[in-house]
Amino acid sequence: MAHVFVYGSLTNQSVVQAVTGHTFRSVRATLPGFRRYEEPGRYPYILPADGKFVAGLLLLGVDPESLQRLDAYEEEGEFYHRVQVRVLGGRRQRAFRAWTYVGSVGKRPPQREPLASPR
């Protein structure tokens, strides 16, 4: 089982459930060394940035099949790349190893879809 740090639409448990068919326990978390970017009308993305941090959620205990579904949802390899990071999470800001989706340099994330279609 893996942990996944999310910072955009996947912070909404109903979106996670629609994508994976599951809900996962989660804790508030911070990803140091990255900055979040969001262009009007597009999905957010993160890129490495010294001295910055991104707030989000840490999904705990994500099974391999759900991780593959998250990869498909995030268009892993096209607009985002899944990388392993160190996240601080929970009340005590404990360190976790987790996966997250980092923006692909030089590629813009897709435009947001209508609200009826979760992304």
C-alpha positions in Angstrom: 0.0 0.0 0.0 1.2 3.5 -0.8 0.5 7.0 0.3 -0.3 9.7 -2.2 0.0 13.5 -1.7 -2.8 15.4 -3.5 -3.2 19.2 -3.9 -5.9 19.8 -6.4 -9.2 18.1 -7.4 -8.2 14.9 -5.6 -8.5 16.7 -2.3 -12.2 16.1 -2.8 -13.1 12.6 -1.5 -16.0 12.3 -3.9 -13.6 12.8 -6.8 -11.2 10.2 -5.4 -14.1 7.7 -5.0 -15.3 8.4 -8.5 -11.8 7.7 -9.9 -10.8 4.7 -7.8 -14.1 3.3 -6.5 -12.7 3.7 -2.9 -12.3 6.2 -0.2 -9.1 6.5 1.7 -8.2 7.8 5.2 -6.4 11.1 4.8 -4.5 13.7 6.8 -3.6 17.3 6.1 -0.1 17.5 4.8 2.6 19.8 3.5 5.0 19.1 0.7 8.3 21.1 1.2 10.4 22.1 -1.7 7.6 22.6 -4.3 5.3 25.4 -5.4 1.8 25.2 -6.7 0.8 26.9 -10.0 -2.7 27.4 -11.3 -3.5 29.1 -14.6 -7.0 30.3 -15.2 -9.2 27.6 -16.5 -6.6 24.8 -16.1 -5.8 22.2 -13.5 -3.2 23.1 -10.9 0.3 21.6 -11.0 3.4 21.7 -8.8 7.1 22.1 -9.7 10.2 22.0 -7.5 11.0 25.3 -5.8 13.5 25.9 -3.0 12.1 27.4 0.1 8.4 26.9 -0.9 5.8 24.4 0.2 2.4 23.1 -1.0 -0.5 22.3 1.3 -2.7 19.4 0.5 -3.9 16.0 1.7 -2.1 12.7 2.2 -4.2 9.7 1.1 -3.2 6.8 3.2 -3.0 3.1 2.2 -3.7 3.5 -1.5 -3.8 0.0 -3.2 -1.9 -0.7 -6.5 -5.1 -0.8 -8.6 -6.3 2.5 -7.3 -2.8 4.0 -7.9 -3.0 2.9 -11.5 -6.5 4.6 -11.8 -5.1 7.8 -10.3 -2.2 7.6 -12.8 -4.8 7.4 -15.7 -6.8 10.2 -14.2 -3.7 12.5 -13.9 -2.6 11.5 -17.4 0.7 10.3 -15.9 3.5 10.7 -18.4 1.7 13.3 -20.4 1.0 16.4 -18.3 2.1 15.0 -14.9 4.7 12.6 -13.6 4.3 10.6 -10.5 7.3 11.0 -8.3 8.2 9.9 -4.7 8.5 12.7 -2.2 8.8 13.3 1.5 5.7 14.8 3.0 4.9 16.2 6.5 1.5 15.2 7.6 -0.9 14.8 10.5 -1.1 16.8 13.8 2.6 16.1 14.6 3.9 16.8 11.1 5.3 13.3 10.9 7.4 12.5 7.8 5.9 10.2 5.2 7.2 8.8 1.9 4.5 9.3 -0.7 3.8 9.6 -4.3 2.6 12.9 -5.9 2.0 14.2 -9.4 4.4 16.9 -10.6 3.8 19.0 -13.6 5.7 18.2 -16.8 8.1 21.0 -17.6 7.1 22.7 -20.9 3.6 21.2 -21.0 0.4 22.9 -19.7 -2.1 20.8 -17.9 -5.5 20.3 -19.6 -8.3 22.8 -19.3 -10.8 22.1 -16.6 -13.8 20.1 -17.6 -17.4 21.0 -16.8 -18.4 20.3 -13.2 -20.5 17.3 -14.1 -17.4 15.3 -15.0 -15.0 14.9 -12.0 -11.3 15.5 -12.7 
